Amino acid sequence: MTDLIRRCQWCCASLLLIVSSLARADVVDSINEVRAAGCAGGTRAAPLTRNAQLDEVARRLGGGASLHTAQAQSGYRAASAYSVTIADVPESGDVRHIAETQFCSQVTKPNFHEIGVWRNGSDVWVIVAEPMPPLPAAEDHDAIAARVLELVNLARSGPRRCGAALLPAAPPLARSANLERAAQEFAQEMATFAFLSHTGHDGSAPNERITRSGYRWTDTAENLASGATSPEVLVSSWLGSPEHCSNIMDPTYTQMGLGYAVSPRGDSNTFWALEFGHPAGR
């Protein structure tokens, strides 16, 4: 009798999980139907993909956590996200009418690609998100540095406006091992101590750090950044800043070195350093 009761309990629990899963699937289907139709005949969006980490984010939202806390605890990195709580959801999980009439413009944004859902009784928590691009890996340094060099030299290949100044084209830069060493050490220092400044943690200036790397120079400059996740985003952000853009376009510099490091604090922030130089005697 005891075994029969246990088997029945297991069957009931399994059935409950299946029903819950189907209900969540219907919520996802409903949101995707809204995206396929667009808002009032507007722009349509591609279907969202179910993500287990986002399901966990939704579950934590249902437990009272803030969106920021729920993402951090679940390990989901979002470039952007939107969450909503829907009350009195039918057993079928059909929320299409609610989504169409109450938050259509939010869930049909084309930059959102993933969805997570959690249900507790008749209440449903939904989160749609744009996943953060993968962080640059240390083992990809050579490829990333080569790509940054390519983008910088592309910018230098023609005239460019940096703020109010229209600067002429400049000769291409070459990579320098010593400048890369200086840049990598400083990027790691910024990541370790969580700061973004041209003054080092030890009070050093850029030219002092470049000298310590063994690079003999007549002119130097430094570009810094944090938060960028790709060479394209990084160089674009520098070209949009007059001071950083001017460094990139300065014909005085003939060499460069790139360094980057991800914060060890778990906030997924990436720190970047680009050192420019003109070697002595050339």
C-alpha angles and dihedrals in degrees: 000000000000092000090050091052091049091049091050091048090051091048092049092048091049092048090050091052091049092050091047091050092049091049091052090047090054090052089053091047090051093052091047091051089055091049091049092052098040125216112302089339093312130135114328124224134209118260119272122244120229112244123195093211090053089050086057090048089053091048091053090047087055088054092057102265120142118249092251093049094044091053093047093049092047095046093235115145113206128185087198135351144178127203132188137179116220119198128203095022113176120243090256090063091230104157098154096114092047092049093047095050104034112030108004097132092052099051095041097059106131094221090066111092107162138050138198129192137190127182130198112177108309094339120095129191116205128186126183119190149178106228118231114249113255116277117254109264122225091233090059093060097112094051093044093047090049091051093049089050089051092051093045092050090047088056091048093050094082141022114289136188113233104188108306094343123090105210125197125238117280134207116267121270126235127216119256122203092210093050089049090052091052092046094048094048092050094045088052090048092052091048093048095049097032101235138122112209140120087233109082126229086257092049094258125150123225094257091052092053091047090051090051089056089063095253113142108209146174096194134017140175137175136216120195134187142164133201100031114129101191140033090248094055091043098052092040091055091050093048088053091058115075095216096046091042091053091054090051092050097042109119090203090079120074102170139042141185129200130208133175138174136181118233113257090214095086095248091113092230116154122209121206134195127186117188121198124198149168110210119232116255095027 
